[in-house]
Amino acid sequence: MRIIDLHPGYDQIIQHIAEMLVDSFNEHSPDAWPTMESALEEVGESFGEDRISRVAVDDSGTVMGWAGAIKTYDGNVWELHPLVVSANARGHSIGRTLVEDIENQVFERGGLTLWVGCDDEDGLTSVGGLDLYPNPLEHLSKIRNLAAHPFEFYQKLGFVIVGIMPDANGPGKPDIYLAKRISGREGRERERLRNRRNKRNKRKKLKSYLAGDFQLNCQSRTMAEPAN
Ligand SMILES: CC(C)(COP(=O)(O)OP(=O)(O)OC[C@H]1O[C@@H](n2cnc3c(N)ncnc32)[C@H](O)[C@@H]1OP(=O)(O)O)[C@@H](O)C(=O)NCCC(=O)NCCS
């Protein structure tokens, strides 16, 4: 698989992307791109200034996924929009690879933060279908994924939840905001090593705790045993 810049001349690829957008958002966000026309318009907008538009294609040129980003805050912050992986290619790290590619693109342009808005229009999370006022952040701090909502996909990629817009898509249909500090390939590698080290240390601590606990139990059992 290769990830390349999407160009306005790639008619066939653009058509595939538009079909993918309509199909993929139809179930959970039916108002996002209800028609091919609206989807083609979205792809067209991705060629604008201050935009990034990247497409993942396999060796035969079939579209596997598409990711874009929009420059905001003078380029300090970029919005990841949209992100979609072809339905039959999901679960094979294509989404992850596309987001990491966008991170690299943003890093090269001097961006510091990548953020994404993740709608919940049909109660896939515990913050959907509710009146979030007067304490939206309290609800958000206890968010649970009820049915494979993609906010967890972003968390796996190092994004953290930074906010929520109540009723963004109508009553009880919020938009969940996640963001990530951009550190490029090297930063991500450092992060990966740090996580691995932390996991190893936790395992070591648990092992030595369990070993200590076991010894303690043996000792207390010996002490408690009546002398013959
Ligand atoms: C969300 C989406 C982009 C994920 O793409 P993908 O290629 O299937 O994801 P990956 O295989 O790269 O997954 C990376 C990790 O996230 C996890 N993950 C993927 N989708 C997830 C979901 N919906 N909920 C929880 N975890 C998820 C994977 O299990 C994997 O975990 P691992 O690293 O522990 O193995 C894809 O499902 C999609 O296009 N959905 C429809 C459109 C959409 O929802 N876009 C996002 C709008 S905010």
The ligand as an SDF file (V2000), in Angstrom:
LIG
                    3D

 48 50  0  0  0  0  0  0  0  0999 V2000
  -12.4840    4.4960   12.1680 C   0  0  0  0  0  0  0  0  0  0  0  0
  -11.6950    3.9040   10.9920 C   0  0  0  0  0  0  0  0  0  0  0  0
  -11.0100    5.0250   10.2200 C   0  0  0  0  0  0  0  0  0  0  0  0
  -10.6280    2.9420   11.5620 C   0  0  0  0  0  0  0  0  0  0  0  0
   -9.8320    2.4500   10.4860 O   0  0  0  0  0  0  0  0  0  0  0  0
   -9.1410    0.9810   10.5350 P   0  0  0  0  0  0  0  0  0  0  0  0
   -8.2110    0.8760    9.4110 O   0  0  0  0  0  0  0  0  0  0  0  0
  -10.2150   -0.0550   10.6360 O   0  0  0  0  0  0  0  0  0  0  0  0
   -8.3860    1.0610   11.9320 O   0  0  0  0  0  0  0  0  0  0  0  0
   -6.9840    0.3480   12.3200 P   0  0  0  0  0  0  0  0  0  0  0  0
   -7.0200   -1.0620   11.8000 O   0  0  0  0  0  0  0  0  0  0  0  0
   -5.8610    1.2050   11.8970 O   0  0  0  0  0  0  0  0  0  0  0  0
   -7.1120    0.3330   13.9200 O   0  0  0  0  0  0  0  0  0  0  0  0
   -6.1110    0.8240   14.8160 C   0  0  0  0  0  0  0  0  0  0  0  0
   -6.5240    0.4260   16.2320 C   0  0  0  0  0  0  0  0  0  0  0  0
   -7.7840    1.0340   16.5530 O   0  0  0  0  0  0  0  0  0  0  0  0
   -8.7580    0.0400   16.8950 C   0  0  0  0  0  0  0  0  0  0  0  0
  -10.0600    0.4690   16.3590 N   0  0  0  0  0  0  0  0  0  0  0  0
  -10.3790    0.6730   15.0640 C   0  0  0  0  0  0  0  0  0  0  0  0
  -11.6560    1.0890   14.9690 N   0  0  0  0  0  0  0  0  0  0  0  0
  -12.1420    1.1290   16.2460 C   0  0  0  0  0  0  0  0  0  0  0  0
  -13.4110    1.4850   16.8110 C   0  0  0  0  0  0  0  0  0  0  0  0
  -14.4170    1.8780   16.0370 N   0  0  0  0  0  0  0  0  0  0  0  0
  -13.5350    1.4180   18.1590 N   0  0  0  0  0  0  0  0  0  0  0  0
  -12.5200    1.0250   18.9430 C   0  0  0  0  0  0  0  0  0  0  0  0
  -11.2840    0.6960   18.4570 N   0  0  0  0  0  0  0  0  0  0  0  0
  -11.1130    0.7420   17.1350 C   0  0  0  0  0  0  0  0  0  0  0  0
   -8.2590   -1.2430   16.2400 C   0  0  0  0  0  0  0  0  0  0  0  0
   -8.7510   -2.3680   16.8970 O   0  0  0  0  0  0  0  0  0  0  0  0
   -6.7540   -1.0850   16.3760 C   0  0  0  0  0  0  0  0  0  0  0  0
   -6.4000   -1.4150   17.7020 O   0  0  0  0  0  0  0  0  0  0  0  0
   -4.9850   -2.1520   18.0650 P   0  0  0  0  0  0  0  0  0  0  0  0
   -3.9010   -1.1610   17.7010 O   0  0  0  0  0  0  0  0  0  0  0  0
   -5.0810   -2.4160   19.5270 O   0  0  0  0  0  0  0  0  0  0  0  0
   -4.9410   -3.3690   17.2110 O   0  0  0  0  0  0  0  0  0  0  0  0
  -12.6310    3.0510   10.0570 C   0  0  0  0  0  0  0  0  0  0  0  0
  -13.3450    2.1300   10.8400 O   0  0  0  0  0  0  0  0  0  0  0  0
  -13.6370    3.8830    9.2600 C   0  0  0  0  0  0  0  0  0  0  0  0
  -13.3270    4.3840    8.1750 O   0  0  0  0  0  0  0  0  0  0  0  0
  -14.8670    4.0230    9.7850 N   0  0  0  0  0  0  0  0  0  0  0  0
  -15.9480    4.7450    9.0870 C   0  0  0  0  0  0  0  0  0  0  0  0
  -15.6650    6.2270    9.0130 C   0  0  0  0  0  0  0  0  0  0  0  0
  -15.3430    6.8480   10.3540 C   0  0  0  0  0  0  0  0  0  0  0  0
  -15.9450    6.5240   11.3700 O   0  0  0  0  0  0  0  0  0  0  0  0
  -14.3700    7.7790   10.3430 N   0  0  0  0  0  0  0  0  0  0  0  0
  -13.9840    8.4980   11.5350 C   0  0  0  0  0  0  0  0  0  0  0  0
  -14.8880    9.6430   11.7680 C   0  0  0  0  0  0  0  0  0  0  0  0
  -14.4320   10.5190   13.2540 S   0  0  0  0  0  0  0  0  0  0  0  0
  1  2  1  0
  2  3  1  0
  2  4  1  0
  2 36  1  0
  4  5  1  0
  5  6  1  0
  6  7  2  0
  6  8  1  0
  6  9  1  0
  9 10  1  0
 10 11  2  0
 10 12  1  0
 10 13  1  0
 13 14  1  0
 14 15  1  0
 15 16  1  0
 15 30  1  0
 16 17  1  0
 17 18  1  0
 17 28  1  0
 18 19  1  0
 18 27  1  0
 19 20  2  0
 20 21  1  0
 21 22  1  0
 21 27  2  0
 22 23  1  0
 22 24  2  0
 24 25  1  0
 25 26  2  0
 26 27  1  0
 28 29  1  0
 28 30  1  0
 30 31  1  0
 31 32  1  0
 32 33  2  0
 32 34  1  0
 32 35  1  0
 36 37  1  0
 36 38  1  0
 38 39  2  0
 38 40  1  0
 40 41  1  0
 41 42  1  0
 42 43  1  0
 43 44  2  0
 43 45  1  0
 45 46  1  0
 46 47  1  0
 47 48  1  0
M  END
$$$$
